């Protein structure tokens, strides 16, 4: 009997939550990118390009580990 009561209460809670959700026009955030996400992605892309550009300028025979131990 307790199982039926708890199941009924659970269903009632779901129905009430759906009514509130629909009645008040609550919306979920849009799926996809936003302006902030796009700006962050551009900033990260610029930083990565700068890092790879710096790495390309380092001579191939120069070892950074050896440089720090001298």
C-alpha positions in Angstrom: 0.0 0.0 0.0 2.9 2.4 0.8 4.4 1.7 -2.6 1.1 2.8 -4.3 0.9 5.9 -2.2 4.5 6.9 -2.9 4.1 6.2 -6.6 0.9 8.3 -6.7 2.7 11.2 -4.9 5.6 11.0 -7.3 3.3 11.2 -10.3 1.4 14.1 -8.8 4.7 15.9 -8.2 5.7 15.4 -11.8 2.3 16.6 -13.1 2.5 19.7 -10.9 6.1 20.5 -12.0 5.0 20.2 -15.6 2.0 22.6 -15.0 4.3 25.2 -13.4 6.8 24.8 -16.1 4.2 25.3 -18.9 2.0 27.9 -17.0 4.9 30.3 -16.2 6.6 29.9 -19.5 9.8 28.8 -18.0 12.3 28.1 -20.7 15.5 26.2 -20.8 18.7 27.9 -22.0 19.2 27.4 -25.7 21.3 24.5 -26.8 24.4 25.6 -28.8 26.9 28.3 -28.6 26.3 31.8 -27.1 28.2 35.0 -27.7 30.3 34.3 -24.6 31.2 30.8 -25.7 32.1 32.1 -29.1 34.3 34.8 -27.7 36.0 32.4 -25.3 36.6 30.0 -28.2 38.2 32.8 -30.3 40.4 33.8 -27.4 41.6 30.2 -26.9 42.2 29.8 -30.6 44.3 33.0 -30.7 46.4 31.8 -27.7 47.0 28.4 -29.2 48.1 30.0 -32.5 50.5 32.2 -30.6 51.9 29.2 -28.7 52.3 27.1 -31.8 53.9 30.1 -33.6 56.4 30.4 -30.8 57.2 26.7 -30.9 57.8 26.9 -34.6 60.4 29.6 -34.1 62.5 27.5 -31.7 65.4 25.8 -33.5 64.9 22.1 -33.8 68.2 21.2 -32.1 67.5 23.3 -29.0 66.2 21.2 -26.1 64.3 23.2 -23.5 65.2 20.6 -20.8 68.9 21.0 -21.4 68.6 24.8 -21.4 67.1 24.8 -17.8 69.8 22.5 -16.4 72.8 24.6 -17.4 
